[in-house]
Amino acid sequence: MASPDLKFDVNTELAARRTGMSFQRTRMSADRTLMSVIRTSLSLIGFGFTIAQVFQKLRDQDIITKAAAPRNFGLALVGLGIVMLVIGIIYHLQFMMGLRHLRESMREEGLIHGETIFPVSFTLVTALVLLLIGVAAIMSMVFHVGPFE
């Protein structure tokens, strides 16, 4: 029969490992949340840019005379997508810094091992790239310059 001290050590070790794994699950959940923000922002930016471009081309070909309202609607959609993405990135960064801080304090107290790495999120990198594309799209729409003109 195992000694009580050994049983306590095994239970403590298993609890520490489960807690460490829960940090990884929480981190992946935060990435999934940011992916949802990316998906919605991409849709808004894409639809807004497309609406503005279609009506601009129709106006350039003299099929319609005014395209200000659709252009403004397209700009509003792109702007909304950019704002939503910025807020999502800020929220993600704040959440991840808090999670890292909590993980570090629990590691220092000996409650978890903290041996696994906590890498930079590839989802965050993707969100930042989409943010640059969105800013380039709105600059192209407003100032008629850039890679999308």
C-alpha positions, 0 to 999 in steps of 0.5 A: 500500500502506498504511503500517505505522503506519496499519495499526496505528492501524486495528487498534487502533481496531477492537479498541477499538470491539469492546471497547467493544461487548463492554461493551454486550453484557455490560451487556445480559446482566446485564439479562437475568439480572436479568429472570430473577430478576424472573420467578422472584420474580414467580411466587413472590410471585404464587403465594404471595399467591394461595394465602394469599388463596384459603384466607383467603376459604374460611375467611371463608366458613366452608368450612374452619375452619383456614387457618394452614398454607396461609397460612404456606406463602403467606407463605413463598413471598412472603417467598422471592420478596422475598428472591430479588429483593433478592439479585438487585438487590444482585448486579446493582448490584455487577456493574454498578458493577464493570463501570462501574469497569472500563470507566472505567479502560480508557477512562482508559488509552486502550484504549476510547473510552467515548463511549457512555452507560451509562444506568440499567437499566430492568430495575433500575427494574422490579425495584425496583417489583416489590420494593415491590409484594412488600413491600406484598403481604406487609404486607397478608397479615401485618397485613391492611392496605394496597392488597391487603386 
